[in-house]
Amino acid sequence: MSSATSLTQVANFRWHRHQLDRAVAGDANHSDCSILDLGIQNTGPDGAAWALRIRGVRVDATELALAWTLRGAPHYYRRGDLPAVAAATSPFSEADAAKRIYDANRPLKAAGIPTLTALQTVAAAMRDIVSKPTVKGEMSAQLTTRVTEPYLRFCRPCHATHLYEMPFRLAALQAGLELQPNTSPPVLERIPGWRRRPFSATDADADSRFDVIRGYLRFYGPATPAHVASFLDAPVKDVKAHWPVDAEEIEVNGEKRWILEQDREDLFGSPTDSSTRLLGPFDPYVQLKDRETLVPDPTAQKTVWPTLGRPGTVVVGGTITGLWRPRASGKKLKVAITPWGTWSRSARAAVAEQAEILAEFRGVELSELVEVS
């Protein structure tokens, strides 16, 4: 192994790469928000808009588009990047496609239908159905009449037969469909000027800027193929087959990992930062797959990433120092905080300042910052 790096250097590098060391009150535009290359998951009450705000980015909804991509989750991207994103987020192979759609692949395999062929069939039908903005339920009902039994399942919560969820989600962008923001249930509509054939390219054909393996290494490096595979829901074998040739080995905590050659200098040279941020539960910074690097204690990991009801995290310069949860009531916002260890007066003041920014972002008044265990 050529060299080793410390956990502090890793945290500094990632914090800087996620641009969380920039002023929250900044006026950067979307072209200067690097994480949009990989996408910002829009989950939770504040979602991607808050992730952009704490990176000092001015939100312009006309420049952004929302689509189901990685892990079937809704992500924001720059609108002009959507064709490149569609290529980058496509499965690497038939085996990868099968893994990404989970149990939906079993009946397809039993019927002798290749997974990528099935996804192309679903995408073509979805494109045809959405001639105008269409609610997900209506889309699902129409799809059910257009595909055969191996594509369908009986859904107990709905008491209805409809398409499996993951093929539906993974085919949408390939069909040239985006999600209307702030709609529940989701509304799909056509992306203007879309000309791509569904699943006609894979990540191997993608612009390197949007390559999802390189993207993971850019924002979460040093990392292993297993980390990337988990992030993508892809087989490790496929990730290894597409591993960047310019990825260099480096040791982190005794483990062999990789960093892109172009990022090596930043890994060792990113400065320590003392900025405090209130990260949302699904902020990109905490979407990493080597959770033990950020939170070494297994018990603490369960509080940051519980199965249900994730909290937000209080992070100072890349290190989690506590948890937070919003408690809204009308035009008032209470922020409940759980410090890890003892906070100084200045640390508490920095959190209070960020809570005020959150309240302003939500268009409400901060009523209280309360400590809970």
C-alpha positions as CSV (number, residue, x, y, z in Angstrom):
1,M,0.0,0.0,0.0
2,S,1.5,3.4,-1.0
3,S,0.3,5.5,1.9
4,A,-2.2,5.9,4.7
5,T,-4.6,8.6,5.8
6,S,-6.2,9.4,9.1
7,L,-9.9,9.5,9.9
8,T,-9.6,13.2,10.5
9,Q,-8.2,13.7,7.0
10,V,-11.0,11.7,5.6
11,A,-13.6,13.8,7.4
12,N,-12.0,17.0,6.3
13,F,-11.8,15.9,2.7
14,R,-15.5,14.8,2.6
15,W,-16.7,17.9,4.4
16,H,-14.9,20.1,1.9
17,R,-16.0,18.0,-1.1
18,H,-19.6,18.3,0.0
19,Q,-19.1,22.1,0.2
20,L,-20.4,22.3,3.7
21,D,-17.6,24.6,4.7
22,R,-19.1,27.4,2.6
23,A,-21.2,30.2,4.0
24,V,-24.8,29.2,4.5
25,A,-25.8,32.7,3.3
26,G,-23.9,32.2,0.1
27,D,-25.3,33.0,-3.3
28,A,-23.8,30.2,-5.4
29,N,-25.7,28.8,-8.3
30,H,-26.4,25.2,-9.2
31,S,-23.4,25.0,-11.5
32,D,-21.2,25.5,-8.5
33,C,-22.9,22.8,-6.4
34,S,-20.8,19.7,-7.1
35,I,-23.0,17.1,-5.3
36,L,-25.7,17.7,-8.0
37,D,-23.5,15.6,-10.3
38,L,-24.4,12.6,-8.2
39,G,-27.8,13.9,-7.2
40,I,-29.4,15.1,-3.9
41,Q,-32.0,12.8,-2.5
42,N,-35.3,14.6,-1.8
43,T,-36.6,12.9,1.3
44,G,-38.0,14.4,4.5
45,P,-39.8,17.7,5.2
46,D,-36.9,19.9,4.2
47,G,-35.3,17.6,1.6
48,A,-33.0,18.7,-1.1
49,A,-33.8,22.4,-0.8
50,W,-32.3,22.5,2.8
51,A,-29.3,20.5,1.6
52,L,-28.7,23.1,-1.1
53,R,-29.3,26.0,1.4
54,I,-26.7,24.8,3.9
55,R,-24.2,24.5,1.0
56,G,-24.7,28.2,0.2
57,V,-26.6,27.5,-3.0
58,R,-29.4,29.8,-4.2
59,V,-32.3,27.6,-5.2
60,D,-33.8,28.2,-8.6
61,A,-36.5,25.6,-9.2
62,T,-36.5,26.2,-13.0
63,E,-32.9,24.9,-13.2
64,L,-33.5,21.7,-11.3
65,A,-35.5,18.5,-12.0
66,L,-36.6,15.7,-9.8
67,A,-36.4,12.1,-10.9
68,W,-36.4,8.6,-9.4
69,T,-32.8,7.2,-9.8
70,L,-30.4,5.6,-7.4
71,R,-32.1,3.0,-5.1
72,G,-35.4,4.1,-6.6
73,A,-35.3,7.3,-4.5
74,P,-36.2,10.8,-5.8
75,H,-33.1,12.9,-6.5
76,Y,-32.6,16.4,-7.7
77,Y,-30.3,17.2,-10.6
78,R,-29.6,20.1,-12.9
79,R,-32.2,19.9,-15.6
80,G,-29.7,20.1,-18.4
81,D,-27.9,17.1,-17.0
82,L,-30.8,14.6,-17.1
83,P,-29.8,12.8,-20.3
84,A,-26.3,12.2,-18.9
85,V,-27.8,11.2,-15.5
86,A,-30.0,8.6,-17.3
87,A,-27.0,7.0,-18.8
88,A,-25.0,7.1,-15.6
89,T,-27.7,5.6,-13.4
90,S,-28.5,2.8,-15.8
91,P,-27.6,-0.8,-14.7
92,F,-24.2,-2.0,-15.7
93,S,-25.5,-5.4,-16.8
94,E,-28.4,-7.9,-16.8
95,A,-27.3,-9.1,-13.4
96,D,-27.1,-5.6,-12.0
97,A,-30.6,-4.8,-13.4
98,A,-31.9,-8.0,-11.7
99,K,-30.4,-7.0,-8.3
100,R,-31.7,-3.4,-8.5
101,I,-35.4,-4.5,-8.9
102,Y,-35.2,-6.9,-5.9
103,D,-38.1,-9.5,-5.7
104,A,-39.6,-8.2,-9.0
105,N,-37.0,-10.2,-10.9
106,R,-38.2,-13.6,-9.7
107,P,-41.4,-13.9,-11.8
108,L,-39.6,-12.3,-14.8
109,K,-36.8,-14.9,-14.5
110,A,-39.3,-17.7,-14.2
111,A,-41.1,-16.5,-17.3
112,G,-37.8,-16.3,-19.3
113,I,-38.0,-12.5,-19.6
114,P,-34.6,-10.7,-19.4
115,T,-34.6,-8.0,-16.8
116,L,-33.4,-5.2,-19.1
117,T,-36.0,-6.2,-21.7
118,A,-38.7,-6.0,-19.0
119,L,-37.5,-2.5,-18.0
120,Q,-37.5,-1.3,-21.6
121,T,-41.1,-2.6,-21.9
122,V,-42.2,-0.8,-18.8
123,A,-40.4,2.4,-19.9
124,A,-42.0,2.4,-23.3
125,A,-45.5,1.9,-21.8
126,M,-44.9,4.6,-19.3
127,R,-43.8,7.1,-22.0
128,D,-46.9,6.3,-24.0
129,I,-49.3,6.8,-21.0
130,V,-47.9,10.1,-19.9
131,S,-49.0,12.5,-22.6
132,K,-50.0,14.9,-19.9
133,P,-49.1,15.2,-16.1
134,T,-50.3,11.9,-14.6
135,V,-50.7,10.9,-11.0
136,K,-48.8,7.7,-10.1
137,G,-51.9,5.8,-9.2
138,E,-53.5,6.4,-12.6
139,M,-50.2,5.5,-14.3
140,S,-50.1,2.3,-12.3
141,A,-53.7,1.4,-13.2
142,Q,-53.0,1.9,-16.9
143,L,-49.7,0.0,-16.8
144,T,-51.5,-3.0,-15.3
145,T,-53.6,-3.4,-18.4
146,R,-50.5,-3.2,-20.7
147,V,-48.2,-5.8,-19.3
148,T,-48.4,-9.5,-18.6
149,E,-48.6,-11.4,-15.3
150,P,-44.8,-11.7,-14.6
151,Y,-44.7,-7.9,-14.3
152,L,-47.5,-7.8,-11.7
153,R,-48.1,-8.5,-8.0
154,F,-51.0,-8.4,-5.6
155,C,-50.4,-5.5,-3.2
156,R,-52.1,-6.2,0.2
157,P,-52.0,-2.5,1.4
158,C,-53.7,-1.4,-1.8
159,H,-55.9,-4.5,-2.2
160,A,-55.1,-4.4,-5.9
161,T,-52.8,-5.9,-8.5
162,H,-50.2,-3.6,-10.0
163,L,-46.7,-3.4,-11.2
164,Y,-43.8,-4.1,-8.8
165,E,-42.5,-0.8,-7.4
166,M,-38.8,-0.8,-8.4
167,P,-39.3,-1.5,-12.1
168,F,-41.8,1.4,-12.1
169,R,-39.3,3.8,-10.5
170,L,-36.2,2.7,-12.4
171,A,-38.0,3.0,-15.7
172,A,-39.4,6.5,-15.2
173,L,-36.3,8.6,-16.1
174,Q,-35.5,6.2,-18.9
175,A,-38.9,6.9,-20.3
176,G,-38.1,10.6,-20.2
177,L,-40.4,11.3,-17.2
178,E,-39.7,13.6,-14.3
179,L,-41.5,14.1,-11.0
180,Q,-43.5,17.3,-10.3
181,P,-42.0,18.7,-7.1
182,N,-44.1,18.8,-4.0
183,T,-46.8,16.4,-5.2
184,S,-48.2,13.7,-3.1
185,P,-49.1,11.2,-4.5
186,P,-46.4,11.8,-7.1
187,V,-47.2,13.3,-10.4
188,L,-45.1,12.3,-13.5
189,E,-44.7,14.4,-16.6
190,R,-42.6,14.3,-19.7
191,I,-39.2,16.0,-19.8
192,P,-39.3,18.5,-22.6
193,G,-37.2,17.6,-25.7
194,W,-36.4,14.0,-24.5
195,R,-35.1,11.9,-27.3
196,R,-33.3,9.0,-25.6
197,R,-34.3,5.4,-26.0
198,P,-34.8,3.7,-22.6
199,F,-31.9,1.7,-21.3
200,S,-29.9,2.3,-24.5
201,A,-26.7,3.2,-22.6
202,T,-25.1,2.2,-19.3
203,D,-22.9,3.9,-16.8
204,A,-19.9,2.6,-18.9
205,D,-21.1,5.1,-21.6
206,A,-21.6,8.0,-19.2
207,D,-19.7,11.2,-19.0
208,S,-17.1,10.8,-16.4
209,R,-18.5,13.7,-14.4
210,F,-21.7,11.8,-13.8
211,D,-20.1,8.3,-13.6
212,V,-21.6,7.0,-10.3
213,I,-18.6,5.0,-9.2
214,R,-16.3,8.0,-9.7
215,G,-19.0,10.1,-8.1
216,Y,-19.0,8.0,-5.0
217,L,-15.2,8.2,-4.8
218,R,-15.3,12.0,-5.3
219,F,-17.6,12.6,-2.4
220,Y,-17.2,9.5,-0.1
221,G,-13.6,8.5,-0.8
222,P,-11.5,6.7,0.1
223,A,-13.9,3.8,-0.4
224,T,-14.1,0.2,-1.5
225,P,-16.0,-1.5,-4.3
226,A,-18.3,-2.9,-1.6
227,H,-19.2,0.6,-0.4
228,V,-20.0,1.7,-3.9
229,A,-22.1,-1.4,-4.6
230,S,-24.1,-0.9,-1.5
231,F,-24.8,2.8,-2.5
232,L,-26.0,1.7,-5.9
233,D,-27.7,-1.5,-5.0
234,A,-25.4,-3.1,-7.6
235,P,-23.4,-6.4,-7.5
236,V,-19.8,-5.9,-6.3
237,K,-18.7,-7.8,-9.3
238,D,-20.1,-5.2,-11.7
239,V,-18.6,-2.4,-9.7
240,K,-15.2,-4.0,-9.7
241,A,-15.5,-4.5,-13.5
242,H,-16.0,-0.8,-14.0
243,W,-13.6,0.4,-11.3
244,P,-11.7,3.5,-12.4
245,V,-8.2,2.9,-13.7
246,D,-7.0,6.0,-12.0
247,A,-8.1,4.9,-8.5
248,E,-5.2,4.7,-6.2
249,E,-4.9,2.4,-3.1
250,I,-4.7,4.0,0.3
251,E,-5.0,2.7,3.8
252,V,-7.7,4.0,6.2
253,N,-7.8,2.5,9.7
254,G,-5.9,-0.5,8.5
255,E,-8.2,-1.2,5.6
256,K,-7.4,-1.0,1.9
257,R,-9.5,1.6,0.1
258,W,-9.2,3.7,-3.0
259,I,-9.2,7.4,-3.9
260,L,-9.2,9.0,-7.4
261,E,-5.7,10.1,-8.3
262,Q,-6.9,13.6,-8.9
263,D,-8.3,13.8,-5.4
264,R,-5.2,12.6,-3.6
265,E,-3.9,16.1,-2.9
266,D,-7.2,17.3,-1.5
267,L,-7.4,14.2,0.7
268,F,-4.2,15.1,2.5
269,G,-4.6,18.9,2.2
270,S,-8.2,19.8,3.0
271,P,-8.1,22.2,5.9
272,T,-9.9,21.7,9.2
273,D,-13.1,23.6,9.4
274,S,-15.2,24.5,12.4
275,S,-18.5,25.3,10.7
276,T,-21.7,24.0,12.4
277,R,-24.5,22.6,10.3
278,L,-27.8,21.1,10.9
279,L,-27.9,18.3,8.3
280,G,-31.2,16.8,7.3
281,P,-31.8,13.1,7.9
282,F,-31.0,12.2,4.3
283,D,-28.4,14.9,3.5
284,P,-25.8,13.5,1.1
285,Y,-23.1,13.8,3.7
286,V,-24.7,11.1,5.8
287,Q,-25.6,8.8,2.9
288,L,-22.2,7.2,3.0
289,K,-21.9,3.4,3.3
290,D,-18.9,3.2,5.6
291,R,-20.9,4.5,8.6
292,E,-18.2,3.3,11.0
293,T,-15.8,5.9,9.5
294,L,-18.1,8.8,10.5
295,V,-19.6,7.2,13.7
296,P,-17.3,4.5,15.1
297,D,-19.6,3.5,18.0
298,P,-22.1,0.8,16.8
299,T,-24.7,2.0,19.4
300,A,-24.4,5.6,18.2
301,Q,-24.8,4.4,14.6
302,K,-28.3,3.1,15.5
303,T,-29.4,6.5,16.7
304,V,-28.2,8.3,13.5
305,W,-29.5,5.6,11.1
306,P,-32.5,3.9,12.7
307,T,-34.7,1.8,10.6
308,L,-37.6,4.3,10.9
309,G,-37.7,8.0,11.9
310,R,-34.2,9.2,11.2
311,P,-33.1,12.4,13.1
312,G,-31.1,15.2,11.6
313,T,-27.5,15.5,12.7
314,V,-25.5,18.3,14.2
315,V,-22.2,18.3,12.5
316,V,-19.1,20.5,13.2
317,G,-16.4,20.5,10.5
318,G,-17.3,16.9,9.4
319,T,-17.8,15.4,12.9
320,I,-21.2,14.5,14.3
321,T,-21.6,16.2,17.7
322,G,-25.3,15.5,18.3
323,L,-28.8,14.9,16.8
324,W,-31.8,17.2,16.2
325,R,-35.5,16.9,15.4
326,P,-37.9,19.6,14.3
327,R,-41.2,20.1,16.2
328,A,-43.5,22.4,14.3
329,S,-46.7,23.9,15.6
330,G,-48.4,26.4,13.3
331,K,-46.0,29.2,12.6
332,K,-43.7,28.2,15.4
333,L,-40.7,25.8,15.2
334,K,-39.1,24.1,18.2
335,V,-35.8,22.3,17.6
336,A,-35.1,19.4,20.0
337,I,-31.4,18.7,20.3
338,T,-29.5,15.7,21.7
339,P,-25.8,16.7,22.3
340,W,-23.2,14.0,22.2
341,G,-21.1,14.9,25.2
342,T,-20.9,18.3,26.8
343,W,-21.3,21.3,24.5
344,S,-19.6,24.6,25.2
345,R,-21.5,27.8,25.3
346,S,-20.1,28.8,21.9
347,A,-21.1,25.4,20.4
348,R,-24.7,25.8,21.7
349,A,-24.8,29.4,20.2
350,A,-23.7,28.0,16.8
351,V,-26.5,25.5,16.9
352,A,-29.0,28.1,17.9
353,E,-27.8,30.3,14.9
354,Q,-28.3,27.4,12.5
355,A,-31.8,26.7,14.0
356,E,-32.7,30.3,13.3
357,I,-31.7,29.8,9.7
358,L,-33.8,26.6,9.5
359,A,-36.8,28.5,10.8
360,E,-36.3,31.3,8.3
361,F,-35.9,28.7,5.6
362,R,-39.3,27.2,6.6
363,G,-40.9,30.6,6.8
364,V,-41.7,30.2,10.6
365,E,-40.4,31.6,13.9
366,L,-38.0,29.6,16.1
367,S,-39.8,29.3,19.4
368,E,-37.3,27.2,21.4
369,L,-34.1,25.2,21.3
370,V,-34.7,22.4,23.8
371,E,-32.3,19.7,24.9
372,V,-33.7,16.1,25.1
373,S,-32.0,12.9,26.0
